């Protein structure tokens, strides 16, 4: 009977790791799921990952981008290490930022940007929307730099408001007498 148990264990281990991406190593976990270690493999793109991945180590690669929805097919994913990659931190990295924010917010402080210049060396979690880029939208050209006319319009509106307020105060104090 112990022989059958050992054979079953070997079969489940082989079955669990058969979908392991080529440059990575996979280890089955006791509580089901996989430990997928892709550290230091020079990856430029995210490999196809097994659906039962629970711990994913992608540190020290050449990843710059991550496609939106990259981890949506990994419902068991609990641990993600994406440090030491030359991330290009623009709005295309919003998916990664939101994923980390929801699951491991402390990781946002150790994932650093390599480009563009505005974001270089900053942790992903400290970037503002401006630093992440415009995500495809742009201000209408006439609003991008309103110039002196915007200042004049604001001054006129402020003056009119003050005049209306003064008129209301005079009317209110006149009716009290």
Number of C-alpha atoms within 10 A of each C-alpha: 5 7 8 9 10 11 11 12 12 12 11 12 16 13 11 20 19 10 14 20 17 10 13 17 14 22 17 19 14 7 7 12 19 25 21 24 20 23 20 16 14 15 19 14 13 16 14 11 17 19 16 20 26 21 20 20 17 24 21 18 19 18 20 18 18 18 13 12 11 15 17 11 13 15 11 16 19 12 15 18 18 23 21 19 22 21 24 21 27 22 16 16 18 18 16 20 19 14 17 21 14 9 13 13 14 11 19 21 13 16 23 24 24 19 16 15 11 16 23 17 15 17 17 26 18 12 17 10 12 12 17 19 16 12 12 6 7 9 9 8 8 8 10 9 10 10 10 8 9 12 10 11 11 11 12 12 11 12 12 12 12 12 12 12 12 12 12 12 11 11 11 11 10 9 7 6 5
